[in-house]
Amino acid sequence: MLPSDAALRGFCVEGDSSFDGACFLGVASFHDARFFGNASFRDVRFARDASFQGARFHRHASFEETVSVGEAVFSGARWHVDVSFRHAAFVGSVSFDHAAFGRDAGMQAAAFGGAASFRRVRVARYARFERAKFRRGLRLGPLVAIGGISLADAVVHGGLHVHAAARHVTARGATVHGDAEFGLRYAELDLEDAAFTGTASVRSLSEPIPGVMEPSWPPAGVRLTSLLRTDAALLEVTGVDLGGCALPRRPASGGGAPRRSWLRRGGRA
């Protein structure tokens, strides 16, 4: 337990490091820290603000089951390989703006109580948010994920905004309380079993996403792969390829209430 503020700006560790189970009662600052070995912050408690702004992680890093009560800042951080935030809990706001992930960014089953921001982020493999919960909305992008983005079974309160270039994007089984906007390039999008209480819009972005380096994948269009059991007050698609999209069947007469799915096409959809 560290009762006072921990100022570890520029902190450098050559080998492996473990802070597992530690409790930071004051402000914790790892601003511009360097971790050349494996770094573990598993089950750490940050009672106030925590900053890893500009930190560099050269090997595997774990923040699994970490709890952050104040503001958490990972802006400009670099992970050269995998990092895991599985089952982490962020009570306050959290920012990953301008961060870079050398392999997977694992956020499975994480809980975000405050605003969550992932602007101008690059992920070399997969951005994984399966079963994650967001209480104050999610702003994902501008972002590039070379492998793909998974929001499968995620729950978002306050709206969802995805602005990304990725090969595969799935929100299968996700629940969004509010509007959802998917502005995509290069992507195959799966919305099967997803539920939106507001309007869900999907559009293909014709221009490169500013502020992030896109891969050279032709073509840059977007294809919707499944709308089976998708529930939305209104679904708008613009410039999206619906050829081959699995669409819901009309309910049989007397077969129960239909789902609230309405499809509005715009542009070249």
N, C-alpha and C positions, 0 to 999 in steps of 0.2 A: 504494500500500500504506500502510495506517495501522497502525503497530506498537502503539500504545497505545489505551486506551479512547476512543471517539468519543462525547462527550456533546453531542448536538445537540437537546436538549429545547427545544421551542418554535421550532425552526428554521423560517424562512419564506422561500420563494422565489417571487418575483413572476412570472418568466418560466419557460421550459422549463429542466429540469435533467437532467443525465445523470451517473450514477455507474457507467456500463457498465465492466465489467472490474475494478472496484475490489476490494481485499481488505482486510477489517477483521479484524486479528489479535486485537484486544481486544473488549470489549463495545461494541456499537453501539446507541445510543439515539436514536431519532427520535420520542420521546414528545411528543404534541401538536404535531408539525410540521405546517406548512401548505405545500402545493404548489399554486400557482395556475395553473401551466402544465403541459405534459406532463412526466411524471416517469418516468425510465427507470433501473432497477436490473438491467438485463440482464447475465447472466453474472457477477454479484457473488458474492464468497465471504465468508461470515460465519463466522469460525473459532470464535467463542464465541456468547454470547447476542445476539439482535437484537430490539429492541422498536420497534414502530410503534404502540404503544397510543395510541388517541385521535387518530391522525394524520388529516389531511384531504387528499384528492386531488381537485382540482376539474376536472382534465382526464384524458386517458388516462394510465394507469400500467402499466408493464411490469416484472414480476419474472421474466421468462422465463429459464430455465436458471440461475437463482440457486441457490446451495448454502448451506444453513444448518446448521452442525454442532451448535450448542447449542440452547437453547430459543428458539423464535420466537414473538413475541407480536404479534398484530394485533387484539387485543380492543378493541372500541369504535372501530375505524377506520371512516372513511367515504370511499367512492369515489363521486363524483358521476356518472361515466360508466363505461366499460369498464375492467376490470383483467385482466391476463393473468399467470398463474403457470404457463404451459405448460412442461413439462419441468423445472420446479423440483424440487429435492431437499431434503427436510427430514430430517436425520439424527436430530435430537432431536424433542421434542414441539412441537406448533404449536397455537395457539389463535386462532380467529376469533370468539370469543364476543362477542355484542352488536355485531358489525360490520354495516354496511349497504352494499349495492352498488347504485349508481344505474342500472346496465344489466346487462351480463353479468358473471358471476364465472367466469373461465376457468381451470380447473385441469387441463386435458387433459394426460394422460401425466405428471402430476406424481408424485413418489415421496415417501411419508410413512413414515419409519422409526420414529418414535415415535408417541405417542398424538396423534390429530387430533380437535379439538373445534370444532363449529360450532353452539353453543347460542345461541338467541335472535337469529338472523340474518335479515335481510330482503334479498331479491334482487329488483330491479325487473323483470328479464327472466329469464335462464336461469342456473341453477347447473350448470356443466358439468364432470363428472369422468370423461369418456370416457378409457379406457385408463389411468386412474390406479391406483397401487398403494399399498396400506396394509398395513404390517407389524404394527401393534398395534391393529387394529380401527378403526372409523369410527363416530363419533356425530354424526349429521346432524340437528340440531334440538334444541329447537323452532325451526322455520324456516318462513318464507314465501317462496316463489318464484313470482312472478306469471306468468312464462312457463312454467317447468317445471324439472325436475331430471333430469339424465342421468347414469347410472352405467353406461352401455353399455360392455361389455368391461373394466370395472374388476376388479381383483383385491384382495380384502380378506382378510387373515389376522386372526383373533381376534374375528370377529363384526361384524355390521352392525346399526346402530340408526338408523332413519329416522322422524322424528316431524315431519310437515310438512303444510302446506296449499299445494297446487300443482295446476295444471290437468292437467299431464302429468308422469308419473314413469316412467322406463324404467330397467330393469336388464338389458336385453337383452344376452345374451352375457357377463354378469358371473359371476365365480366368487367365492364366499364360503366360506372355510374356517372353519366354525363356524355358529352360529345367526344368522338374519337376522330382524329385526322391522320391519315397515312399518306404522306408525300414521299414517293419512292422512285428509285432508279434501279434498273437491272433485275428487279425482284420478282419472284413467284410468291404470292401472298395467299395464305390459308386462313380463312375466317370460320372454319367449320366449328359449330357448337358455341360460337362466341355470342355474347349478349351485350347490347348497348342500350342504355335507357334514353339516350339522345340520338343525334344524327351521327352516322358513321360515314365518312367520306374517304374515298381512295382515288388518288390521282397520280398519273405518271408525270414526272418532272422532265421537261424537255431540255433544260439547261443544267450543266454541272452544278453540284452543290458548292456554294462558296465557303471557303475556310477549311476545307478538308481535301486531302489528296485522294482522288478516286482511282480505282484500278481501270485498266483499259479493257473493259469487257463489252464488246458489241453483241447485240444491240442494247440500248439503255431503257427499253420499254418495260412495262409492268404487266404481269399476267396473274389473274385471279384464278386460283385452282379449285376452291370449294366454298360454297355458301350453304352447305347442308346444315339445317337446324340453326342457322344464324338468326338471331332475334334483334331487330333494330327498329326504332320508330321510323327512320328513313335511312336508306343506304344510297349514297351518291357515288358514281364512278365516272371518272373523266380521263379519257385517253388510255383506257385500260383494255387489255385483250381478255375477252370473256370466252374465247373459243376453247372448248374442253373444260370449262368450269362446271363443277358438279353443282347443279341448282336444285332447290327443294321441289318436291312434287306437290301438286295441289292436293289438299286434304280430301279424302273421300266424303261424300255426302253423309252428314250425321256423324262424322268421325271425330268430333271434338272441335274445340276452338282453334282456328289457325294461329300461327305465330305472327307477330307484328312486323313482318319483313316487307319492305317496299323498296323497289329498285328504281332509281332514277339515273338515266344515262346522260352523259354530256360529252362534248368533244367527239373523239373517234371511238368511243367505247362501243 
